[in-house]
Amino acid sequence: MSGTLPMRPKDLALALLVIGVWGVNFAVIKVGVVGVPPLLLGALRFMLAAFPALLFFKAPRVPLRWYLAYGLTISVGQFAFLFSAIHVGMPSGLASLVLQSQSFFTLLLASWWLHERWQAHQMAGLLLALAGLVLIGVAHGSLASSASLPLLGFGLTLLAALSWACGNIVTRLVSQYGPMNQLAFVVWASLVPPLPFLGLSLWLEGPEVIVQSLTYLTVNTLAAVAYLAWMATLLGYGLWTYLMSHYPTNRVAPFTLLVPLVGLTTGWLVFGETLGPLHWAGGTLLMLGLLMNVFGQPLLQPLLNRWTCQR
């Protein structure tokens, strides 16, 4: 792994492919929840992702509790809330942007659970992101936008981001068991979500809705489930794991900042979603916060050093 050599053109193309797949993912979810209720969609996604792939991967030597913790947070929690948010009317493009607040939830949880110290650029990024989220939240139902924002959908998307952040902490804790095939861990952890998703679907959506949805599956719904399972999960995580194993994290991770751009563009092209001024202002602040979190240290550190010397 080299921290100085530029990314090879083939690997750069793979990184952009992953970002494209993950960005389009939000529009695919919107198609999927039209034909299948959100919790049942989650069950179908992970059943399809897990069972073929299990034949090709050996389960990493990790205690069962960590498979359960990962599956219940980053899989069940994140996608139960995200699918439900889009089902109740959260614009797919805006969901791709708000979900990136997981970066700051991860910082908060890491500070509390792992006792990690905050850096100045992280604090600045968090404040910018919080201001952006407040603007997006107060813009719900804005008549200036064709993609009105239901407050429930916004709240569910934030809960999805929080669940993703919890999964990130689990991933950090799992790393204490030494180097492993991360894709194999993700695949075997995909065995966890189907039963909780099915149980929640039976409880909240009802057996009649489940039977009706499975009886009248459309081509669009089947294509959406296949995309979510094979493209967004297996292909996306597989290529991402490859890139993370060949390049430093700070070289690869910033590419995820492009996911909301693809998500917003896809939402506009496919569904005609447009945002109002407050949405754009909030989204800009959120993206500036993410940029500050990723790239801000080289900018702020010299200023802090100079201020410290003057004192």
C-alpha positions as CSV (number, residue, x, y, z in Angstrom):
1,M,0.0,0.0,0.0
2,S,1.4,3.3,-1.0
3,G,0.6,6.7,0.4
4,T,2.4,8.7,-2.2
5,L,1.8,7.1,-5.6
6,P,-1.3,8.3,-7.5
7,M,-4.2,6.0,-7.9
8,R,-3.9,3.9,-11.1
9,P,-6.4,4.8,-13.8
10,K,-8.1,1.3,-13.5
11,D,-8.6,1.8,-9.8
12,L,-9.8,5.4,-10.2
13,A,-12.4,4.0,-12.6
14,L,-13.4,1.4,-10.1
15,A,-13.8,4.0,-7.4
16,L,-16.0,6.1,-9.6
17,L,-18.0,3.0,-10.5
18,V,-18.7,2.3,-6.8
19,I,-19.7,6.0,-6.2
20,G,-22.1,5.7,-9.2
21,V,-23.6,2.5,-8.0
22,W,-24.1,3.8,-4.5
23,G,-25.5,7.2,-5.7
24,V,-28.1,5.6,-8.0
25,N,-28.9,3.2,-5.1
26,F,-31.3,5.9,-3.6
27,A,-33.4,6.2,-6.7
28,V,-33.6,2.3,-6.9
29,I,-34.9,2.3,-3.3
30,K,-37.6,4.7,-4.3
31,V,-38.6,2.3,-7.1
32,G,-38.5,-0.7,-4.8
33,V,-40.7,0.7,-2.1
34,V,-43.4,1.4,-4.6
35,G,-44.0,-2.4,-5.2
36,V,-42.9,-3.8,-1.8
37,P,-43.3,-2.3,1.7
38,P,-39.9,-1.1,3.1
39,L,-39.3,-3.7,5.8
40,L,-40.1,-6.6,3.4
41,L,-37.8,-5.0,0.8
42,G,-35.0,-5.1,3.4
43,A,-35.5,-8.8,4.0
44,L,-35.5,-9.6,0.3
45,R,-32.3,-7.5,-0.2
46,F,-30.3,-9.3,2.4
47,M,-31.6,-12.8,1.6
48,L,-30.5,-12.3,-2.0
49,A,-27.2,-10.8,-1.0
50,A,-26.3,-13.5,1.5
51,F,-27.2,-16.9,0.2
52,P,-25.3,-17.1,-3.2
53,A,-22.3,-15.3,-1.8
54,L,-21.9,-17.6,1.3
55,L,-20.6,-20.3,-1.1
56,F,-17.6,-18.2,-2.0
57,F,-16.4,-16.8,1.3
58,K,-15.2,-18.4,4.5
59,A,-16.5,-16.8,7.7
60,P,-13.9,-14.7,9.5
61,R,-13.0,-15.8,13.0
62,V,-15.1,-13.2,14.8
63,P,-17.3,-13.9,17.9
64,L,-21.0,-14.2,17.0
65,R,-21.9,-11.1,19.0
66,W,-20.1,-8.9,16.6
67,Y,-21.9,-10.4,13.6
68,L,-25.1,-9.7,15.4
69,A,-24.1,-6.2,16.4
70,Y,-23.0,-5.3,12.8
71,G,-26.1,-6.9,11.2
72,L,-28.5,-5.1,13.6
73,T,-26.9,-1.7,13.3
74,I,-25.5,-1.0,9.8
75,S,-27.9,-3.4,8.0
76,V,-31.3,-3.6,9.9
77,G,-31.1,-0.2,11.6
78,Q,-29.8,1.8,8.7
79,F,-31.9,0.3,6.0
80,A,-35.1,-0.1,8.0
81,F,-35.1,3.6,8.7
82,L,-33.8,4.7,5.2
83,F,-36.3,2.5,3.3
84,S,-39.1,3.8,5.5
85,A,-38.0,7.4,5.1
86,I,-38.1,7.1,1.3
87,H,-41.4,5.2,1.5
88,V,-43.1,8.1,3.5
89,G,-41.9,10.7,0.9
90,M,-38.3,11.6,1.7
91,P,-36.8,12.7,-1.7
92,S,-34.2,10.1,-2.8
93,G,-31.6,12.7,-3.7
94,L,-31.9,14.6,-0.4
95,A,-31.8,11.3,1.5
96,S,-28.4,10.6,-0.1
97,L,-27.2,13.9,1.2
98,V,-28.6,13.8,4.7
99,L,-27.4,10.2,5.2
100,Q,-23.8,11.5,5.0
101,S,-24.4,13.0,8.5
102,Q,-23.3,9.5,9.6
103,S,-19.7,10.9,9.5
104,F,-20.5,13.2,12.4
105,F,-22.5,10.7,14.3
106,T,-19.5,8.5,14.1
107,L,-17.3,11.2,15.5
108,L,-19.7,11.7,18.4
109,L,-19.9,8.0,19.2
110,A,-16.2,7.5,18.8
111,S,-15.6,10.2,21.3
112,W,-18.0,8.7,23.8
113,W,-17.4,5.0,23.3
114,L,-13.8,4.8,22.1
115,H,-12.6,7.9,24.0
116,E,-11.1,9.5,20.8
117,R,-10.1,13.1,21.1
118,W,-11.6,15.6,18.7
119,Q,-9.5,17.7,16.4
120,A,-10.3,21.4,15.6
121,H,-11.2,20.7,12.0
122,Q,-13.6,18.0,13.1
123,M,-15.3,20.4,15.5
124,A,-15.6,23.0,12.7
125,G,-17.0,20.4,10.3
126,L,-19.5,19.3,12.8
127,L,-20.8,22.9,13.4
128,L,-21.1,23.5,9.7
129,A,-23.0,20.2,9.2
130,L,-25.3,20.9,12.1
131,A,-26.2,24.2,10.7
132,G,-26.9,22.6,7.3
133,L,-29.1,19.9,8.9
134,V,-31.1,22.6,10.8
135,L,-31.7,24.5,7.5
136,I,-32.8,21.3,5.7
137,G,-35.1,20.4,8.7
138,V,-36.8,23.8,8.8
139,A,-37.4,23.6,5.0
140,H,-39.8,20.7,5.2
141,G,-42.9,21.1,3.1
142,S,-41.4,24.1,1.3
143,L,-43.6,25.2,-1.6
144,A,-40.5,26.4,-3.4
145,S,-39.5,22.8,-4.1
146,S,-41.1,20.1,-6.1
147,A,-39.5,17.6,-3.7
148,S,-41.3,18.6,-0.5
149,L,-39.6,17.2,2.6
150,P,-41.8,15.4,5.2
151,L,-40.4,15.9,8.7
152,L,-41.0,12.2,9.5
153,G,-38.8,11.2,6.5
154,F,-36.1,13.6,7.5
155,G,-36.1,12.2,11.1
156,L,-36.0,8.6,9.8
157,T,-33.1,9.4,7.6
158,L,-31.2,10.9,10.5
159,L,-31.9,7.7,12.5
160,A,-30.6,5.7,9.5
161,A,-27.4,7.8,9.6
162,L,-27.1,7.2,13.4
163,S,-27.5,3.4,12.8
164,W,-24.8,3.5,10.1
165,A,-22.5,5.3,12.6
166,C,-23.1,2.6,15.2
167,G,-22.1,0.1,12.6
168,N,-18.9,2.0,12.0
169,I,-18.1,1.8,15.7
170,V,-18.8,-2.0,15.6
171,T,-16.4,-2.3,12.6
172,R,-13.7,-0.5,14.5
173,L,-14.1,-2.9,17.4
174,V,-14.1,-5.9,15.1
175,S,-10.7,-4.8,13.7
176,Q,-9.2,-5.8,17.1
177,Y,-9.4,-9.4,15.9
178,G,-6.7,-8.7,13.3
179,P,-6.6,-8.5,9.5
180,M,-9.6,-10.2,7.8
181,N,-11.5,-10.3,4.6
182,Q,-13.9,-7.4,5.2
183,L,-16.2,-8.4,2.3
184,A,-16.5,-12.0,3.8
185,F,-17.5,-10.4,7.1
186,V,-20.1,-8.3,5.4
187,V,-21.5,-11.3,3.5
188,W,-21.7,-13.5,6.6
189,A,-23.2,-10.6,8.6
190,S,-25.9,-10.4,5.9
191,L,-27.4,-13.6,7.5
192,V,-28.5,-11.5,10.4
193,P,-30.9,-9.0,8.9
194,P,-33.5,-11.2,7.1
195,L,-35.2,-12.6,10.2
196,P,-35.4,-9.2,12.1
197,F,-36.7,-7.6,8.9
198,L,-39.3,-10.3,8.4
199,G,-40.4,-10.1,12.0
200,L,-40.7,-6.3,11.8
201,S,-42.6,-6.6,8.5
202,L,-45.1,-9.1,9.9
203,W,-45.6,-6.9,13.0
204,L,-45.8,-3.5,11.3
205,E,-46.8,-4.2,7.7
206,G,-49.0,-7.3,8.3
207,P,-49.1,-10.8,6.7
208,E,-51.7,-9.7,4.1
209,V,-49.6,-7.0,2.7
210,I,-46.6,-9.3,2.6
211,V,-48.5,-12.1,0.7
212,Q,-50.0,-9.5,-1.7
213,S,-46.6,-7.9,-2.4
214,L,-44.9,-11.3,-3.1
215,T,-47.8,-12.5,-5.2
216,Y,-47.8,-9.5,-7.5
217,L,-44.0,-8.8,-7.8
218,T,-43.3,-6.7,-10.8
219,V,-40.3,-6.6,-13.1
220,N,-39.3,-3.2,-11.6
221,T,-39.5,-4.5,-8.1
222,L,-37.4,-7.6,-8.9
223,A,-34.8,-5.5,-10.7
224,A,-34.7,-3.1,-7.7
225,V,-34.1,-6.0,-5.2
226,A,-31.4,-7.5,-7.5
227,Y,-29.7,-4.1,-7.8
228,L,-29.8,-3.5,-4.0
229,A,-28.4,-7.0,-3.3
230,W,-25.9,-7.6,-6.0
231,M,-24.8,-4.1,-7.2
232,A,-25.1,-1.9,-4.1
233,T,-24.1,-4.6,-1.6
234,L,-21.8,-7.3,-3.2
235,L,-20.3,-5.3,-6.1
236,G,-20.1,-2.0,-4.2
237,Y,-18.6,-3.4,-1.0
238,G,-16.4,-5.8,-2.9
239,L,-14.7,-3.1,-5.0
240,W,-14.6,-0.8,-2.0
241,T,-12.8,-3.4,0.1
242,Y,-10.3,-3.9,-2.7
243,L,-9.6,-0.2,-2.9
244,M,-9.3,0.2,0.8
245,S,-6.8,-2.7,0.9
246,H,-4.6,-1.2,-1.8
247,Y,-4.6,2.6,-0.9
248,P,-4.6,4.6,2.3
249,T,-8.0,5.4,3.8
250,N,-7.4,9.2,3.3
251,R,-7.0,8.5,-0.4
252,V,-10.1,6.4,-0.9
253,A,-12.7,7.7,1.7
254,P,-13.1,11.2,0.2
255,F,-14.7,9.6,-2.9
256,T,-17.8,9.0,-0.8
257,L,-18.4,12.8,-0.9
258,L,-19.5,12.3,-4.5
259,V,-22.3,10.0,-3.6
260,P,-24.8,12.8,-2.8
261,L,-23.9,14.5,-6.1
262,V,-24.9,11.3,-8.0
263,G,-27.9,10.9,-5.7
264,L,-29.2,14.4,-6.3
265,T,-28.6,14.2,-10.0
266,T,-30.3,10.9,-10.3
267,G,-33.3,12.1,-8.3
268,W,-33.6,15.1,-10.6
269,L,-33.2,13.1,-13.8
270,V,-35.5,10.2,-12.9
271,F,-38.1,11.7,-10.6
272,G,-37.9,15.4,-11.4
273,E,-36.9,16.2,-7.8
274,T,-35.8,19.8,-7.3
275,L,-34.8,21.5,-4.1
276,G,-35.7,24.8,-2.7
277,P,-33.3,27.6,-1.6
278,L,-33.2,26.4,2.0
279,H,-32.5,22.8,0.9
280,W,-29.6,24.0,-1.3
281,A,-28.2,26.2,1.5
282,G,-28.4,23.4,4.1
283,G,-26.9,20.9,1.6
284,T,-24.0,23.2,0.9
285,L,-23.3,23.7,4.6
286,L,-23.4,19.9,5.1
287,M,-21.0,19.3,2.3
288,L,-18.7,22.0,3.5
289,G,-18.8,20.3,6.9
290,L,-17.9,17.0,5.3
291,L,-15.0,18.6,3.3
292,M,-13.7,20.3,6.5
293,N,-13.8,16.9,8.3
294,V,-11.8,15.2,5.5
295,F,-9.5,17.9,4.3
296,G,-9.6,20.6,7.0
297,Q,-6.6,19.5,9.2
298,P,-3.9,20.8,6.8
299,L,-5.7,24.1,6.6
300,L,-6.4,24.7,10.3
301,Q,-3.3,23.2,11.9
302,P,-0.9,26.0,10.8
303,L,-3.3,28.6,12.1
304,L,-3.6,26.8,15.5
305,N,0.1,26.4,15.7
306,R,0.6,30.1,15.1
307,W,-2.0,31.0,17.6
308,T,-0.4,28.8,20.2
309,C,3.0,30.3,19.6
310,Q,1.6,33.8,20.0
311,R,0.2,32.9,23.4
